Amino acid sequence: MYGFESMTFNIHGGYLEAIVRGHRAGLLTAADYNNLCQCETLDDIKMHLSATEYGPYLQNEPSPLHTTTIVEKCTLKLVDEYKYMLCQATEPLSTFLEYITYGHMIDNVVLIVTGTLHERDVHELLEKCHPLGMFDSIATLAVAQNMRELYRLVLVDTPLAPYFSECITSEDLDDMNIEIMRNTLYKAYLEDFYKFCQKLGGATAEIMSDLLAFEADRRAVNITINSIGTELTRDDRRKLYSNFGLLYPYGHEELAVCEDIDQVRAVMEKYPPYQSIFSKLSYGESQMLDKAFYEEEVKRLCLAFEQQFHYGVFFAYMRLREQEIRNLMWISECVAQNQKSRVHDSVVFIF
Amino acid sequence: MKKKTKSYAHIDWSLKLKTKQKANTREIDLDVLSRDGKLTELTGRESMGDVRGGCCPPMDLFRSEPMQLVQLIIPMESAHFTVSYLGDLGLLQFKDLNSEKSPFQRTYAAQIKKCGEMARKLRFFKEQMLKAGFSPSTKSVAQNDIDVDDLEVKLGELEVELIEMNANGEKLQRSYNELVEYKLVLQKAGEFFASAQHSATAQQREMESRQMGGESIETPLLQDQEASTDLSKQVKLGFITGLVPREKSMAFERILFRATRGNVFLKQVPVEEPITDPVSGEKMEKNVFWVFYSGERAKNKILKICEAFGANRYPFAEDLGKQALMIIEVSGRISELKTTLDAGLLHRDNLLQTIGDQFEQWNLKVKKEKSIYHTLNMLSLDVTKKCLVAEGWSPVFATKQIQEALQRAAFDSNSQVGAIFQVLHTRESPPTYFRTNKFTSAFQEIVDAYGVAKYQEANPGVYTIVTFPFLFAVMFGDWGHGICLLLATLFFIVREKKLSSQKLGDITEMTFGGRYVILMMSLFSIYTGLVYNEFFSVPFELFGYSAYACRDLSCRDASTVGLIKVGDTYPFGVDPAWHGTRSELPFLNSLKMKMSILLGVAQMNLGIILNYFNATFFGISLNIWFQFIPQMIFLNSLFGYLSLLIIVKWCTGSQADLYHIMIYMFLSPTDELGENQLFPGQKTVQLVLLLLALVSVPWMLLPKPFLLKKQHENSCSLRVVSCVL
């Protein structure tokens, strides 16, 4: 069906595509970031942001600001936009939009479960959850003692239920289990999302499969690096990789046996798209890898806007906004803690 | 005399500045400008002469006001006053001289932050007032000017007071709401327990009576056993009572069931009216629930689930007597709290009332203050840091007013030196400014919505005043409706003074803003309505009798053969006899369509002629020869000719088919016209017109871009040469 989207896409998706492109125009530019980096206090940041689209969300905050308030308000804006788009969306776009939030849902579940394991207050944990990944009975997660209970009590009602089929065990929850659960869920989620996008076909499938493949590969690399030196067996590690992406299947075989970061590097450099990322890093370094991956992701997400009549723009926009909020958080933290020299360490310019 | 001394002061002061050389060059520039200005003025007058046609007031609206770029050098101490007065005047558009600086690096960033903070407090008050059901009073309290610093302190105090009051009130409100919920639980659960006990005792009594009546064969063995085990191994069941939001009640029940594997007994009773939730303070619908469970683990789970669902739990005594006591106690405390709460609310309302009285004034003050500082941020700081330099555009006529404002500001701020006002010469294109009044402004806005004319370009707004309402009326055309419209707009115009100071709704505001447009539209509609002879779609014999009548009295053949003309032609507009006839629609359609073509062609011609005025005004002969003339020829050889044919057809009453003529003028221009011929030599005329139209297309499109390109190249090479020299 390639090429025919331009005939019918606008019937249902035209309005929202226009909306999302309008929102994209409101993303902070490099000039904005330069100005933000020069701020002396959080009030300066607020003042600068008041000239951007964040203005109405920050204007009613009394003056001694905290980083958390800024981030909270900025996230609120994203959530409001998302909710508006979800309200206006028709099938299959609404399902697509819902898929975007499942990642946050997984993170929230993991956050609450880990929190209760360490005996934190549930309400405190709820405040830390990402608002996009909230569902009705999320607070009840605290009741569960093991994964089977977790699934049977709460998650069976949520869209995450099918992803759980692979990780239902009666073992008690502990940090390791939870981390494995997160990655298993994420794997199932990414594969499901990938399948869904393939089903949509056309430009959406093409662009989204690229973006999701990148996401899957990044997760594979991260899992590998994080599991080096832990008791996770090779087979278990292999099981956590998503079954698509550029690295699938041969890259996964090689990653599964990696023992240190340089081996990972050797594997990744066989793949031309990732060569550039690793060529920026010096040997044995993994600190800057996150930033390098983020930069590459932002570049790919921006490219999604170059084509019209597909759903990838929604995904790209949400991701870019999240990156922007991460940037704002980093800048605000640096300003608040008087560490302005480190501002550029983690900020990823979007434009 | 006073003025003279002032100007001397200016000169003295300007000598102090170290920008002497700059000032010199500017003076030279000034000379050039004044010469240029005169020149353009002269040409402007000449071209306007033929348009104006000896009309008395100058046509301000036709060309935008002549503008000048002015520079103000304002001493620091009087800057605030100066900008404030200039803002009141509204005749100067400041240029942003600090565009490369970010907002917080500018001179007055701190003050703007302060104003933003005050605005935030005011918004907080407004929100509080809205919650309490007050609206800020619209009557402006005539109070002498408030100082900004005082206002800031006052707002801060009020905010603290209000927040404290809210906090106290909230605490009370919370406990009050909790008590109300508790009372509900006591009532509802009490009812249940009473009825349950009643039925239980009844059952027991029945059982006992059965046992008393001897052991008959019918008595089921199991039941007996059951009853006895029940008595011997009585399990202590615990229970929890509370309230849960109704929309969550289903999920609540489901999770409870799943968490305890069905080993609970849950009973819910809806509360009829929505009650205020103590935690969030919002009204919501709730259910009273009570859960029976067994065992400590189940209890823990249920407690956690209750917490997760935001279900408030309340202790409940099993004993009926205790329940009654509790209810009495709770009711007593509720009434106590109620009086305290009311007193607090009254106090708060009083405070909000006092805020509300002055709210508008404060709001205005803060807004003004903020915009003054925003403007001040656009000015650049002089090297000596003692004065601010402003640049801006102002219409030439406003020079005097601006100077007066500057003097007033210097006087009011007790400044030693006044501000310096000087005109700069620039190559930049000035902004467009039309001096409109309450009548013309709405029309100008309509034109601006399509596009703002360039500086000194001919303004179609002048013609819009007539053409826009008239074209509306051509479509509207009904004098009954026109009168309705007229009455509505007259209402707005008569109450203009009162309404303009008032805040109106969105739609009313728009209607009110366009009241003069609507007035013109209604007047024209009455006129066209008379032409169409329609009063709520009913014709009237206003200007005499219809010219047509039936052939005989019975009027039998009126719809077959038609009417005959008996009198003179109906003097004005459409003959009422047309109404309701079989041929009414074709007749009126043809009339209105042809009229629309004539009006449209006239309108297009006017647009092109305006182009001509612009070309002569700016002295661009290229536009006349390669744009205006071919456009004129193209338009008039096709559509102008059609208009001519329409008029000829009207005058001669010919039966020619104009569609046919126009279509075959292109398809087969050499064919004979036959019965469609309207005048002799028509074929030759058409051939010539067609050729002209064909020629004018490349004439219009081709030469201009090439000539412009050549001009550009010439000027480029000239610039290069001058640079080399």
Interface residues (C-beta under 8 A of the other chain):
Chain A: N35 Q38 C39 E40 D43 D44 M47 H48 S50 A51 Q59 N60 E61 P62 S63 V122 D136 S137 A139 T140 A142 V143 R152 L153 V154 D157
Chain B: S102 P103 F104 Q105 A109 I112 K113 G116 E117 A119 R120 R123 F124 K248 A251 R254 I255 R258 A259 K301 K304 I305 E307 A308 F309
